[in-house]
Amino acid sequence: MAGKHPAPNDSISWVPKSKWNTALPIIIIVITIPLSMLLWLGNLAFSFFKSDDSVQHIETIAPTRWFAATLIPIVIATWGLKRKSLTLSGALLGKYLYYTYVCT
């Protein structure tokens, strides 16, 4: 055991071990921004068609709130799935519950 030295990457825990770990934040952002903008535009369209003549302005959900409601659960679910401490059904349920909580 005295002659065995650790590999250079063993002492550095923050170094990514694969190319997917490096690209994962970019992939998450590429998915999250268009999805949150699509949901925000759907919210604007819904509020436009729901409005009456008697109601001047129906408050819509801010784009930053949609972005947070999309990004945070995806990051947490990805982290949990990567560590294998979360199942796919648990990740999807958490995403649904977070949307319900943030956007109501």
PyMOL commands that place a pseudoatom at each C-alpha (Angstrom):
pseudoatom trace, name=CA, resn=MET, resi=1, chain=A, elem=C, hetatm=0, pos=[0.000, 0.000, 0.000]
pseudoatom trace, name=CA, resn=ALA, resi=2, chain=A, elem=C, hetatm=0, pos=[2.891, 2.357, 0.577]
pseudoatom trace, name=CA, resn=GLY, resi=3, chain=A, elem=C, hetatm=0, pos=[3.818, 2.393, -3.126]
pseudoatom trace, name=CA, resn=LYS, resi=4, chain=A, elem=C, hetatm=0, pos=[0.257, 3.065, -4.325]
pseudoatom trace, name=CA, resn=HIS, resi=5, chain=A, elem=C, hetatm=0, pos=[-0.430, 6.742, -5.017]
pseudoatom trace, name=CA, resn=PRO, resi=6, chain=A, elem=C, hetatm=0, pos=[-3.893, 8.172, -5.717]
pseudoatom trace, name=CA, resn=ALA, resi=7, chain=A, elem=C, hetatm=0, pos=[-4.714, 9.202, -9.253]
pseudoatom trace, name=CA, resn=PRO, resi=8, chain=A, elem=C, hetatm=0, pos=[-4.396, 12.962, -9.933]
pseudoatom trace, name=CA, resn=ASN, resi=9, chain=A, elem=C, hetatm=0, pos=[-8.184, 13.434, -10.223]
pseudoatom trace, name=CA, resn=ASP, resi=10, chain=A, elem=C, hetatm=0, pos=[-8.935, 11.560, -6.976]
pseudoatom trace, name=CA, resn=SER, resi=11, chain=A, elem=C, hetatm=0, pos=[-7.844, 14.472, -4.810]
pseudoatom trace, name=CA, resn=ILE, resi=12, chain=A, elem=C, hetatm=0, pos=[-9.949, 17.011, -6.723]
pseudoatom trace, name=CA, resn=SER, resi=13, chain=A, elem=C, hetatm=0, pos=[-13.616, 16.212, -6.162]
pseudoatom trace, name=CA, resn=TRP, resi=14, chain=A, elem=C, hetatm=0, pos=[-15.082, 19.110, -8.153]
pseudoatom trace, name=CA, resn=VAL, resi=15, chain=A, elem=C, hetatm=0, pos=[-13.554, 18.042, -11.478]
pseudoatom trace, name=CA, resn=PRO, resi=16, chain=A, elem=C, hetatm=0, pos=[-16.257, 16.636, -13.793]
pseudoatom trace, name=CA, resn=LYS, resi=17, chain=A, elem=C, hetatm=0, pos=[-15.868, 12.956, -14.543]
pseudoatom trace, name=CA, resn=SER, resi=18, chain=A, elem=C, hetatm=0, pos=[-17.581, 13.007, -17.919]
pseudoatom trace, name=CA, resn=LYS, resi=19, chain=A, elem=C, hetatm=0, pos=[-18.543, 15.359, -20.731]
pseudoatom trace, name=CA, resn=TRP, resi=20, chain=A, elem=C, hetatm=0, pos=[-22.224, 15.132, -19.730]
pseudoatom trace, name=CA, resn=ASN, resi=21, chain=A, elem=C, hetatm=0, pos=[-21.465, 16.641, -16.327]
pseudoatom trace, name=CA, resn=THR, resi=22, chain=A, elem=C, hetatm=0, pos=[-19.865, 19.594, -18.067]
pseudoatom trace, name=CA, resn=ALA, resi=23, chain=A, elem=C, hetatm=0, pos=[-22.715, 20.098, -20.536]
pseudoatom trace, name=CA, resn=LEU, resi=24, chain=A, elem=C, hetatm=0, pos=[-25.573, 19.467, -18.093]
pseudoatom trace, name=CA, resn=PRO, resi=25, chain=A, elem=C, hetatm=0, pos=[-25.978, 23.086, -16.863]
pseudoatom trace, name=CA, resn=ILE, resi=26, chain=A, elem=C, hetatm=0, pos=[-26.065, 24.322, -20.455]
pseudoatom trace, name=CA, resn=ILE, resi=27, chain=A, elem=C, hetatm=0, pos=[-28.639, 21.695, -21.421]
pseudoatom trace, name=CA, resn=ILE, resi=28, chain=A, elem=C, hetatm=0, pos=[-30.795, 22.634, -18.426]
pseudoatom trace, name=CA, resn=ILE, resi=29, chain=A, elem=C, hetatm=0, pos=[-30.710, 26.340, -19.342]
pseudoatom trace, name=CA, resn=VAL, resi=30, chain=A, elem=C, hetatm=0, pos=[-31.432, 25.601, -23.017]
pseudoatom trace, name=CA, resn=ILE, resi=31, chain=A, elem=C, hetatm=0, pos=[-34.539, 23.670, -21.949]
pseudoatom trace, name=CA, resn=THR, resi=32, chain=A, elem=C, hetatm=0, pos=[-35.627, 25.985, -19.141]
pseudoatom trace, name=CA, resn=ILE, resi=33, chain=A, elem=C, hetatm=0, pos=[-35.624, 29.390, -20.834]
pseudoatom trace, name=CA, resn=PRO, resi=34, chain=A, elem=C, hetatm=0, pos=[-37.828, 28.486, -23.828]
pseudoatom trace, name=CA, resn=LEU, resi=35, chain=A, elem=C, hetatm=0, pos=[-40.153, 26.413, -21.623]
pseudoatom trace, name=CA, resn=SER, resi=36, chain=A, elem=C, hetatm=0, pos=[-40.631, 29.238, -19.128]
pseudoatom trace, name=CA, resn=MET, resi=37, chain=A, elem=C, hetatm=0, pos=[-41.231, 31.786, -21.900]
pseudoatom trace, name=CA, resn=LEU, resi=38, chain=A, elem=C, hetatm=0, pos=[-43.755, 29.462, -23.547]
pseudoatom trace, name=CA, resn=LEU, resi=39, chain=A, elem=C, hetatm=0, pos=[-45.626, 29.090, -20.273]
pseudoatom trace, name=CA, resn=TRP, resi=40, chain=A, elem=C, hetatm=0, pos=[-45.530, 32.849, -19.716]
pseudoatom trace, name=CA, resn=LEU, resi=41, chain=A, elem=C, hetatm=0, pos=[-46.925, 33.522, -23.201]
pseudoatom trace, name=CA, resn=GLY, resi=42, chain=A, elem=C, hetatm=0, pos=[-49.648, 30.950, -22.541]
pseudoatom trace, name=CA, resn=ASN, resi=43, chain=A, elem=C, hetatm=0, pos=[-50.471, 32.785, -19.335]
pseudoatom trace, name=CA, resn=LEU, resi=44, chain=A, elem=C, hetatm=0, pos=[-50.685, 36.084, -21.225]
pseudoatom trace, name=CA, resn=ALA, resi=45, chain=A, elem=C, hetatm=0, pos=[-52.961, 34.557, -23.853]
pseudoatom trace, name=CA, resn=PHE, resi=46, chain=A, elem=C, hetatm=0, pos=[-55.174, 32.983, -21.183]
pseudoatom trace, name=CA, resn=SER, resi=47, chain=A, elem=C, hetatm=0, pos=[-55.507, 36.268, -19.303]
pseudoatom trace, name=CA, resn=PHE, resi=48, chain=A, elem=C, hetatm=0, pos=[-56.299, 38.093, -22.572]
pseudoatom trace, name=CA, resn=PHE, resi=49, chain=A, elem=C, hetatm=0, pos=[-59.107, 35.697, -23.504]
pseudoatom trace, name=CA, resn=LYS, resi=50, chain=A, elem=C, hetatm=0, pos=[-60.405, 35.506, -19.930]
pseudoatom trace, name=CA, resn=SER, resi=51, chain=A, elem=C, hetatm=0, pos=[-60.718, 39.269, -19.496]
pseudoatom trace, name=CA, resn=ASP, resi=52, chain=A, elem=C, hetatm=0, pos=[-64.122, 40.906, -19.675]
pseudoatom trace, name=CA, resn=ASP, resi=53, chain=A, elem=C, hetatm=0, pos=[-65.135, 44.434, -20.511]
pseudoatom trace, name=CA, resn=SER, resi=54, chain=A, elem=C, hetatm=0, pos=[-65.839, 45.025, -16.833]
pseudoatom trace, name=CA, resn=VAL, resi=55, chain=A, elem=C, hetatm=0, pos=[-62.320, 44.013, -15.782]
pseudoatom trace, name=CA, resn=GLN, resi=56, chain=A, elem=C, hetatm=0, pos=[-59.653, 46.473, -16.834]
pseudoatom trace, name=CA, resn=HIS, resi=57, chain=A, elem=C, hetatm=0, pos=[-56.560, 44.414, -16.112]
pseudoatom trace, name=CA, resn=ILE, resi=58, chain=A, elem=C, hetatm=0, pos=[-56.029, 40.811, -15.097]
pseudoatom trace, name=CA, resn=GLU, resi=59, chain=A, elem=C, hetatm=0, pos=[-52.728, 40.321, -13.342]
pseudoatom trace, name=CA, resn=THR, resi=60, chain=A, elem=C, hetatm=0, pos=[-50.387, 37.907, -15.053]
pseudoatom trace, name=CA, resn=ILE, resi=61, chain=A, elem=C, hetatm=0, pos=[-47.517, 35.952, -13.580]
pseudoatom trace, name=CA, resn=ALA, resi=62, chain=A, elem=C, hetatm=0, pos=[-44.120, 37.607, -14.118]
pseudoatom trace, name=CA, resn=PRO, resi=63, chain=A, elem=C, hetatm=0, pos=[-41.622, 35.933, -16.486]
pseudoatom trace, name=CA, resn=THR, resi=64, chain=A, elem=C, hetatm=0, pos=[-39.031, 35.681, -13.712]
pseudoatom trace, name=CA, resn=ARG, resi=65, chain=A, elem=C, hetatm=0, pos=[-41.509, 33.744, -11.607]
pseudoatom trace, name=CA, resn=TRP, resi=66, chain=A, elem=C, hetatm=0, pos=[-42.136, 31.338, -14.498]
pseudoatom trace, name=CA, resn=PHE, resi=67, chain=A, elem=C, hetatm=0, pos=[-38.389, 30.993, -14.962]
pseudoatom trace, name=CA, resn=ALA, resi=68, chain=A, elem=C, hetatm=0, pos=[-37.884, 30.206, -11.276]
pseudoatom trace, name=CA, resn=ALA, resi=69, chain=A, elem=C, hetatm=0, pos=[-40.792, 27.757, -11.339]
pseudoatom trace, name=CA, resn=THR, resi=70, chain=A, elem=C, hetatm=0, pos=[-39.122, 25.984, -14.247]
pseudoatom trace, name=CA, resn=LEU, resi=71, chain=A, elem=C, hetatm=0, pos=[-35.436, 26.158, -13.346]
pseudoatom trace, name=CA, resn=ILE, resi=72, chain=A, elem=C, hetatm=0, pos=[-35.371, 25.332, -9.636]
pseudoatom trace, name=CA, resn=PRO, resi=73, chain=A, elem=C, hetatm=0, pos=[-37.289, 22.019, -9.809]
pseudoatom trace, name=CA, resn=ILE, resi=74, chain=A, elem=C, hetatm=0, pos=[-35.307, 20.884, -12.855]
pseudoatom trace, name=CA, resn=VAL, resi=75, chain=A, elem=C, hetatm=0, pos=[-32.005, 21.567, -11.086]
pseudoatom trace, name=CA, resn=ILE, resi=76, chain=A, elem=C, hetatm=0, pos=[-33.106, 19.823, -7.881]
pseudoatom trace, name=CA, resn=ALA, resi=77, chain=A, elem=C, hetatm=0, pos=[-34.567, 16.854, -9.768]
pseudoatom trace, name=CA, resn=THR, resi=78, chain=A, elem=C, hetatm=0, pos=[-31.456, 16.495, -11.922]
pseudoatom trace, name=CA, resn=TRP, resi=79, chain=A, elem=C, hetatm=0, pos=[-29.246, 16.585, -8.849]
pseudoatom trace, name=CA, resn=GLY, resi=80, chain=A, elem=C, hetatm=0, pos=[-31.408, 13.982, -7.071]
pseudoatom trace, name=CA, resn=LEU, resi=81, chain=A, elem=C, hetatm=0, pos=[-31.587, 11.715, -10.112]
pseudoatom trace, name=CA, resn=LYS, resi=82, chain=A, elem=C, hetatm=0, pos=[-27.835, 11.945, -10.605]
pseudoatom trace, name=CA, resn=ARG, resi=83, chain=A, elem=C, hetatm=0, pos=[-27.193, 10.930, -7.005]
pseudoatom trace, name=CA, resn=LYS, resi=84, chain=A, elem=C, hetatm=0, pos=[-29.847, 8.168, -7.339]
pseudoatom trace, name=CA, resn=SER, resi=85, chain=A, elem=C, hetatm=0, pos=[-31.609, 9.477, -4.250]
pseudoatom trace, name=CA, resn=LEU, resi=86, chain=A, elem=C, hetatm=0, pos=[-34.741, 10.347, -6.239]
pseudoatom trace, name=CA, resn=THR, resi=87, chain=A, elem=C, hetatm=0, pos=[-36.895, 8.356, -8.649]
pseudoatom trace, name=CA, resn=LEU, resi=88, chain=A, elem=C, hetatm=0, pos=[-38.284, 9.738, -11.890]
pseudoatom trace, name=CA, resn=SER, resi=89, chain=A, elem=C, hetatm=0, pos=[-41.852, 9.702, -10.553]
pseudoatom trace, name=CA, resn=GLY, resi=90, chain=A, elem=C, hetatm=0, pos=[-40.707, 11.618, -7.466]
pseudoatom trace, name=CA, resn=ALA, resi=91, chain=A, elem=C, hetatm=0, pos=[-38.944, 14.179, -9.635]
pseudoatom trace, name=CA, resn=LEU, resi=92, chain=A, elem=C, hetatm=0, pos=[-42.039, 14.707, -11.803]
pseudoatom trace, name=CA, resn=LEU, resi=93, chain=A, elem=C, hetatm=0, pos=[-44.295, 14.988, -8.760]
pseudoatom trace, name=CA, resn=GLY, resi=94, chain=A, elem=C, hetatm=0, pos=[-41.940, 17.532, -7.195]
pseudoatom trace, name=CA, resn=LYS, resi=95, chain=A, elem=C, hetatm=0, pos=[-41.960, 19.564, -10.419]
pseudoatom trace, name=CA, resn=TYR, resi=96, chain=A, elem=C, hetatm=0, pos=[-45.767, 19.557, -10.497]
pseudoatom trace, name=CA, resn=LEU, resi=97, chain=A, elem=C, hetatm=0, pos=[-46.051, 20.565, -6.850]
pseudoatom trace, name=CA, resn=TYR, resi=98, chain=A, elem=C, hetatm=0, pos=[-43.530, 23.383, -7.262]
pseudoatom trace, name=CA, resn=TYR, resi=99, chain=A, elem=C, hetatm=0, pos=[-45.441, 24.756, -10.277]
pseudoatom trace, name=CA, resn=THR, resi=100, chain=A, elem=C, hetatm=0, pos=[-48.640, 24.615, -8.273]
pseudoatom trace, name=CA, resn=TYR, resi=101, chain=A, elem=C, hetatm=0, pos=[-47.063, 26.393, -5.306]
pseudoatom trace, name=CA, resn=VAL, resi=102, chain=A, elem=C, hetatm=0, pos=[-45.191, 29.121, -7.199]
pseudoatom trace, name=CA, resn=CYS, resi=103, chain=A, elem=C, hetatm=0, pos=[-47.724, 29.934, -9.883]
pseudoatom trace, name=CA, resn=THR, resi=104, chain=A, elem=C, hetatm=0, pos=[-50.840, 30.205, -7.752]
for i in range(1, 104): cmd.bond("trace and resi %d" % i, "trace and resi %d" % (i + 1))
show_as sticks, trace
zoom trace
